[in-house]
């Protein structure tokens, strides 16, 4: 499947008409020749339009072809010149026409003639924020492939792609907010469809896409991997002029991917507040660290977690139902495994009563280990105190307010969470959970029970309210295991990491993701682990991750994937 066939080669060499080229260019789609997307002729890749730059990888010079800011949709949204960054500062963008819906494509010269090398598809959506086009590779740059995933990907001969997408916070030229869910997923799928459409004209293989992302990007990677080819996104894809959508609104191309390389995915947003409050109130952690500004709300949210978890019908590592009753033990097992994997690789962990170093916000710090007893000689964990462990996690990085994700419009917190990912494009934000809606007390924002007189339960059940659909369309848990003509094609290979010191989202989120993937018969491998002593971060394990990608590509080739 990863080999381009002779028909594709003929298309690449002999097609002179753009429509014919578009029909030919989608290598692995049997129906591509029978139907053409209405925007395909406007989305033909120009293989000659590149600049050669030179980078140094591990001391060796590597020439790289740079295809600059390739717009992957036919109808990009014009954006305002001034945008707000994740940290709240204002920034001016140069490409207002397609700067949030384009790709920078970097091809190592050694792979320029390759038909089957992987496409390393990097999404850059910290905190689910919109991602303006970036260039991870620059002329004269130097990379160490042991620490840089960019350098390692280029050294391996992969095509490295920086992908920009709309998402929360982005402002359009007309004053609207076009980044509302599912915009980031739609844009990523449109980029994948562009690669599929132009597969025969581009280096590498669009059947061998590996998606990489961290935090909100890890979540975006996860929903991309879970929802491949789902018809749910077709109207949205048509609206931006994505490749492979015909006049009837049906798809002529695939948008599934081969592998996911996701770090600390902030996902399952519709239930993320339940996860967070359950985890940090089960042992009274919030109160213990003095970070409990909303004890009543925290308790309400935590109380709903048990029913939610039971409804997922997942199994734990022992095959029994994974419930709120045994979830804490599941986390404990994962932390123990993380420590033992670290020791097995040669790492040493300070014992009880000893100073344990860590890094927070770039600063070196330490604490006295009071929760983990280890035998470094035997490379085994002797005991782990979960109550003290969670207190440490909540101490080394301040806990989020309660609620942690749907915060906007509540005087109990000054933060905003992910609320501006939801609502219509005419709304700056909307609460997306019943608790957030019912407890919004920002009078005059048009959101919540206080302004509308409608409860969250009623509001989210109304046909005119798009938010529950939006929540679904960014949640991989809604698509994993739904394979079939009416469902989605989940990526077969997954590498997911979540740091043992990460307090940005609950450990239960990634554990549930992993357990759901492991139950999906179409998934070939799930390499999941809590990463020892890592905070909310990604790409800290480049050699291990790259070795896994190489192994996954080899396994896929052997299976004809």
C-alpha positions in Angstrom: 0.0 0.0 0.0 2.9 2.3 0.7 4.3 1.7 -2.8 3.1 4.1 -5.5 1.9 2.0 -8.5 2.7 2.5 -12.2 -0.6 4.2 -12.8 0.3 6.9 -10.4 3.7 7.3 -12.1 2.0 7.7 -15.4 -0.2 10.4 -13.9 2.8 12.2 -12.5 4.7 12.1 -15.8 2.0 12.6 -18.3 -0.9 14.5 -16.9 -1.3 17.9 -18.5 -4.7 18.8 -17.4 -5.1 19.9 -13.8 -8.3 18.0 -13.3 -6.8 14.8 -14.7 -3.8 15.2 -12.5 -6.1 15.7 -9.5 -7.9 12.5 -10.3 -4.7 10.5 -10.7 -2.8 11.9 -7.8 -4.5 10.2 -5.0 -2.6 7.0 -5.0 -4.3 4.6 -2.8 -8.0 5.6 -3.4 -9.8 3.3 -5.8 -12.6 5.7 -6.4 -10.3 8.7 -7.2 -10.4 8.3 -10.9 -14.2 8.1 -10.9 -14.8 11.4 -9.1 -12.9 14.6 -8.7 -13.0 17.1 -5.9 -14.4 20.4 -6.9 -11.3 22.2 -5.5 -8.7 19.7 -6.7 -7.6 21.7 -9.8 -6.7 24.7 -7.5 -4.6 22.5 -5.2 -1.9 21.0 -7.5 1.5 20.9 -6.0 4.3 22.6 -7.9 7.3 20.2 -7.5 9.7 22.8 -9.0 8.8 25.6 -6.6 11.4 25.2 -3.8 14.5 26.8 -2.4 17.5 24.7 -1.5 18.9 25.4 2.0 21.7 23.7 3.9 21.6 22.5 7.4 24.1 20.6 9.6 22.9 17.4 11.3 25.4 15.7 13.7 28.2 17.6 12.1 27.3 16.6 8.5 26.0 19.1 5.9 22.6 18.1 4.5 20.9 20.0 1.6 17.2 20.4 2.0 14.5 21.4 -0.4 12.1 24.0 1.2 8.6 24.3 -0.3 7.6 27.5 1.4 4.1 28.1 2.9 2.1 25.8 0.6 -1.6 26.7 1.0 -3.5 23.4 1.4 -7.1 24.7 0.9 -8.7 26.5 -2.0 -10.8 28.8 0.2 -8.5 29.9 3.1 -10.0 32.3 5.7 -8.5 35.8 5.5 -7.1 36.7 8.9 -6.6 39.9 10.9 -3.0 41.2 10.7 -2.8 41.4 14.5 -3.3 38.2 16.5 -3.1 37.2 20.2 -0.5 34.7 21.1 -0.9 31.9 23.7 0.8 34.1 26.4 -1.7 36.9 25.8 0.7 39.1 23.9 -0.1 40.7 20.5 1.7 39.6 17.4 1.6 40.7 13.8 1.4 38.1 11.1 2.8 38.5 7.5 0.6 36.0 5.7 -3.0 37.1 6.3 -4.2 35.2 3.2 -3.3 31.7 4.2 -0.9 31.8 7.2 -3.1 29.6 9.3 -3.9 27.0 6.6 -0.6 26.3 5.0 2.5 24.0 5.3 6.2 24.4 5.2 7.6 21.2 3.6 11.2 20.2 4.0 12.7 17.4 1.9 16.2 16.2 2.5 17.9 16.0 -0.9 18.6 12.4 -0.4 14.9 11.7 -0.3 13.8 13.9 -3.2 13.4 11.0 -5.6 11.9 8.7 -3.0 8.4 7.4 -3.5 7.9 5.7 -0.1 9.7 7.7 2.6 7.6 8.8 5.5 6.0 12.2 5.9 6.6 13.5 9.4 3.6 15.7 9.9 4.2 18.1 12.8 1.2 20.1 14.3 2.0 23.0 16.6 -1.0 23.8 18.7 0.0 24.4 22.3 -3.0 24.7 24.5 -5.3 24.1 21.5 -4.3 27.6 20.3 -4.2 28.4 16.6 -0.9 27.6 14.9 0.5 30.2 12.5 2.8 28.9 9.9 6.3 28.2 11.2 9.6 27.0 9.8 11.4 24.5 12.0 14.2 24.3 9.5 16.3 27.4 8.4 19.3 27.8 6.2 22.4 27.3 8.3 20.6 25.6 11.2 22.4 22.9 13.1 20.7 19.9 14.7 21.7 17.1 17.1 19.6 14.1 16.0 19.8 12.7 19.6 17.9 15.7 21.0 16.0 17.3 18.0 13.1 15.5 16.5 13.4 17.8 13.5 17.1 16.8 12.9 16.3 13.2 13.6 13.5 13.1 11.1 15.5 14.7 8.3 18.5 12.5 9.1 16.2 9.4 8.7 15.3 10.7 5.3 11.7 11.6 6.2 9.9 14.6 4.7 9.4 17.1 7.6 6.2 19.1 7.4 5.3 22.0 9.7 1.5 22.3 9.6 -0.4 25.5 10.5 -4.1 25.3 11.5 -6.8 27.5 12.8 -7.9 27.0 16.3 -9.0 28.9 19.4 -8.1 32.5 19.6 -7.5 33.3 15.9 -9.2 36.4 14.6 -10.4 36.8 11.0 -10.2 40.0 9.0 -14.0 40.4 9.2 -13.9 40.3 13.0 -15.2 36.7 13.4 -13.6 33.8 15.2 -13.0 31.1 12.6 -10.9 28.8 14.8 -13.9 27.2 16.6 -14.0 23.4 16.8 -13.6 21.5 14.7 -11.5 24.0 12.7 -8.1 22.6 13.8 -9.1 19.0 12.9 -10.6 20.1 9.6 -7.5 22.0 8.7 -5.2 19.1 9.6 -7.4 16.7 7.5 -7.3 19.2 4.6 -3.5 19.2 4.8 -3.5 15.4 4.7 -5.9 15.4 1.8 -3.6 17.8 -0.1 -0.8 15.3 0.4 -3.0 12.5 -0.8 -4.1 14.4 -3.8 -0.5 15.3 -4.8 1.1 12.0 -3.7 2.5 11.2 -7.2 4.0 14.7 -7.6 5.6 14.9 -4.2 8.5 13.1 -2.6 7.6 10.5 0.0 4.3 8.6 0.5 1.1 10.0 1.8 0.2 6.5 2.9 3.1 6.8 5.4 2.1 9.9 7.4 3.4 10.1 11.0 1.7 12.8 13.0 3.6 14.5 15.8 2.3 16.9 18.4 2.5 18.0 22.1 -0.2 19.3 24.5 -3.0 20.7 22.4 -1.0 19.4 19.5 -0.9 15.9 21.1 -4.7 16.2 21.4 -5.0 17.3 17.7 -2.7 14.4 16.7 -5.0 12.0 18.7 -8.2 13.1 17.0 -6.5 13.1 13.6 -5.4 9.5 14.2 -8.8 8.4 15.6 -11.2 9.9 13.1 -9.6 8.9 9.7 -12.1 9.1 6.8 -15.1 9.9 9.0 -17.9 11.5 7.0 -18.6 13.8 10.0 -16.1 16.3 8.7 -17.0 16.4 5.1 -19.3 19.6 5.2 -16.5 21.5 7.1 -13.9 20.3 4.6 -16.1 21.4 1.7 -16.5 24.8 3.2 -12.7 25.5 3.1 -12.1 24.0 -0.3 -10.3 20.9 0.8 -9.1 18.4 -1.7 -11.2 15.4 -2.5 -14.7 16.7 -1.8 -16.9 16.3 -4.9 -19.9 18.3 -6.0 -22.3 16.1 -4.0 -20.2 16.6 -0.8 -18.8 13.1 -0.8 -15.2 12.2 -0.4 -12.9 11.0 -3.2 -9.8 10.9 -1.0 -8.8 9.3 2.3 -7.6 11.3 5.3 -6.5 8.5 7.6 -2.8 8.3 8.7 -0.4 5.5 9.6 1.0 6.5 12.9 0.6 8.9 15.8 3.4 10.3 18.0 1.5 12.2 20.7 2.8 13.8 23.9 0.6 14.9 26.9 -2.6 15.0 24.8 -5.1 17.5 26.3 -8.1 15.7 25.0 -11.6 14.5 26.0 -12.3 18.2 26.7 -16.0 17.6 27.4 -15.1 15.5 30.4 -11.7 16.8 31.2 -12.9 18.8 34.2 -14.4 15.6 35.7 -11.1 13.8 35.3 -9.1 16.6 36.8 -11.3 17.1 39.9 -11.6 13.4 40.6 -7.8 13.0 40.5 -7.0 15.9 42.7 -9.8 15.5 45.2 -9.6 11.7 45.7 -6.9 12.2 48.4 -7.7 15.8 49.2 -4.8 17.0 47.2 -6.3 20.4 46.4 -6.9 21.2 50.0 -3.5 19.8 51.0 -1.6 22.1 48.7 -3.8 25.2 49.3 -5.2 25.2 45.8 -8.9 24.7 46.3 -10.6 28.0 45.4 -13.9 26.3 44.4 -14.4 23.4 46.8 -18.2 23.0 46.0 -17.7 23.0 42.3 -14.7 20.7 42.5 -16.7 18.2 44.5 -19.7 18.4 42.0 -17.4 17.7 39.1 -15.5 14.9 40.8 -18.7 13.2 41.8 -19.6 12.8 38.1 -16.4 11.0 37.1 -17.4 7.5 38.3 -20.5 7.2 36.1 -18.6 8.7 33.2 -15.7 6.2 33.6 -18.1 3.3 33.9 -19.9 4.3 30.7 -16.7 4.0 28.7 -16.7 0.2 29.2 -12.9 0.0 29.1 -10.8 -2.7 30.6 -7.7 -2.2 32.8 -4.4 -3.9 32.3 -5.6 -7.0 34.0 -8.7 -7.4 31.8 -11.2 -6.3 34.4 -13.5 -3.3 34.0 -11.6 0.0 34.4 -13.6 2.0 36.8 -13.2 4.8 39.3 -12.8 2.2 42.0 -9.6 0.8 40.5 -8.4 3.7 38.4 -6.1 5.0 41.1 -4.4 1.6 41.2 -4.0 1.7 37.4 -2.2 5.1 37.7 -0.1 3.6 40.4 0.9 0.7 38.2 1.8 3.1 35.4 4.0 5.3 37.6 5.8 2.2 38.9 6.3 0.9 35.4 7.7 4.3 34.4 10.2 4.3 37.2 11.3 0.7 36.6 11.7 1.4 32.8 13.9 4.4 33.7 16.1 2.3 36.1 16.3 -0.5 33.6 17.8 2.0 31.1 20.5 2.9 33.6 18.8 5.7 35.5 19.1 6.2 39.2 16.2 7.4 41.4 16.9 8.9 44.8 15.5 6.8 47.6 13.1 7.8 50.4 14.4 10.8 52.3 16.9 11.8 49.6 16.8 14.9 47.4 15.2 14.4 44.1 16.1 17.0 41.4 13.7 18.2 38.7 13.3 21.1 36.3 10.3 23.4 36.4 9.8 26.3 34.0 13.4 26.0 33.0 14.7 26.3 36.6 16.5 23.5 38.4 14.8 22.5 41.6 14.7 19.6 44.1 12.5 18.1 46.8 12.9 15.5 49.4 11.5 12.2 48.1 8.7 11.2 50.5 6.6 9.0 48.2 8.8 6.5 46.3 10.9 3.7 47.8 13.1 2.0 45.2 15.8 -0.6 45.0 18.2 0.8 42.3 20.3 -2.4 42.4 17.4 -4.6 41.5 15.8 -1.8 39.4 12.5 -2.3 41.2 10.0 -0.1 43.0 9.5 -1.2 46.6 6.5 1.0 47.4 4.7 4.1 46.2 2.5 6.3 48.3 -0.2 7.7 45.9 -1.4 10.4 48.2 2.1 11.9 48.6 2.8 11.4 44.9 -0.2 13.4 43.9 0.7 16.1 46.4 4.2 16.3 44.9 2.7 16.6 41.4 0.4 19.4 42.6 3.3 21.1 44.4 6.0 21.2 41.7 3.5 22.9 39.3 0.5 24.9 40.6 -2.8 23.1 40.0 -5.3 24.7 37.6 -8.4 26.3 39.0 -11.7 24.4 39.3 -13.0 23.9 36.7 -9.7 23.4 34.9 -10.8 23.6 31.3 -14.2 25.2 30.9 -13.4 28.3 33.0 -14.4 31.4 31.0 -17.1 33.6 32.5 -16.8 32.4 36.1 -15.6 34.8 38.8 -14.2 31.9 40.7 -11.3 31.9 38.3 -9.4 34.5 36.4 -8.3 32.0 33.7 -10.0 31.0 30.5 -9.2 27.4 29.7 -10.4 26.0 26.4 -13.8 27.8 26.3 -12.9 29.9 23.3 -12.6 26.7 21.2 -16.4 26.4 21.2 -19.4 28.4 20.1 -20.2 30.0 16.8 -17.7 32.1 14.9 -19.5 35.2 16.0 -18.9 34.4 19.7 -15.6 35.0 21.3 -16.2 32.0 23.5 -18.9 29.7 24.9 -19.0 27.4 27.9 -19.1 23.8 26.6 -20.0 21.9 29.8 -23.2 22.0 31.8 -21.3 23.1 34.9 -19.5 25.9 33.0 -22.8 27.1 31.5 -24.8 27.0 34.7 -22.1 28.7 36.7 -21.2 31.4 34.3 -21.7 34.7 36.1 -20.3 37.2 33.6 -23.4 39.2 33.1 -23.8 40.5 29.5 -21.7 38.0 27.7 -24.8 36.2 26.3 -23.5 32.9 27.7 -24.8 30.8 30.5 -28.0 30.5 32.6 -27.5 34.0 34.0 -28.0 35.7 30.6 -30.2 33.2 28.8 -32.4 31.7 31.5 -31.7 28.3 30.0 -30.0 25.6 31.9 -26.9 23.8 30.5 -28.8 20.6 30.2 -31.5 22.3 28.1 -29.2 24.4 26.1 -26.9 21.6 25.0 -29.9 19.5 24.0 -31.3 22.1 21.6 -30.9 21.3 17.9 -29.7 24.8 17.2 -26.8 24.4 19.7 -23.7 23.1 17.9 -21.5 22.7 20.9 -22.1 19.0 21.7 -21.2 18.3 18.0 -18.1 20.4 18.4 -17.1 18.6 21.5 -17.4 15.3 19.7 -15.5 16.4 16.7 -12.3 17.1 18.7 -12.6 14.0 21.0 -10.8 10.8 19.8 -12.8 8.7 22.3 -15.8 9.3 20.1 -14.2 7.6 17.2 -11.8 4.9 18.4 -13.3 1.5 17.8 -16.0 2.7 15.4 -14.4 1.2 12.3 -16.6 0.4 9.4 -18.5 2.1 6.7 -20.3 4.4 9.1 -17.4 5.0 11.4 -13.7 6.0 11.3 -10.4 4.3 10.4 -8.2 4.6 13.4 -4.4 4.9 12.8 -2.9 1.5 13.3 0.3 2.6 15.2 0.4 4.8 18.3 3.2 6.2 20.5 1.7 8.2 23.5 3.7 9.7 26.3 2.5 11.6 29.4 5.0 12.9 32.0 4.8 11.6 35.6 5.0 15.3 36.7 2.4 16.6 34.2 -0.4 18.4 36.1 -1.9 20.1 33.0 -4.4 17.3 32.4 -5.3 14.3 34.5 -3.4 11.0 34.0 -6.7 9.3 33.5 -7.2 11.0 30.2 -4.1 9.4 28.6 -4.8 6.1 30.3 -8.3 5.9 28.9 -7.0 6.9 25.5 -4.5 4.0 25.6 -7.0 1.5 26.9 -9.5 2.4 24.2 -6.9 2.1 21.5 -5.7 -1.3 22.8 -9.3 -2.5 22.5 -9.7 -1.4 18.9 -9.1 -4.4 16.6 -7.8 -2.2 13.8 -4.9 -0.8 16.0 -1.7 -2.8 15.5 0.3 -1.4 18.3 -0.1 1.0 21.3 3.2 2.1 22.9 2.0 4.0 25.9 3.8 5.1 29.0 4.0 7.7 31.7 7.4 9.3 31.0 9.6 9.3 34.1 10.1 12.7 35.8 8.8 14.6 32.7 6.5 17.7 33.0 4.0 18.9 30.5 6.3 18.7 27.5 7.2 16.6 24.4 9.9 15.3 22.2 12.2 14.7 25.2 12.9 11.1 24.1 13.9 11.5 20.5 16.0 8.4 20.0 13.3 6.1 21.5 10.5 7.8 19.6 12.4 7.7 16.3 13.4 4.1 16.8 9.7 3.3 17.3 8.7 5.2 14.2 11.2 3.2 12.1 9.9 0.0 13.6 6.3 0.9 12.9 7.1 1.8 9.3 8.8 -1.5 8.9 5.9 -3.4 10.4 3.4 -1.6 8.3 5.4 -2.4 5.1 5.5 -6.0 6.1 1.7 -6.0 6.5 1.1 -4.1 3.3 -0.2 -1.0 5.1 
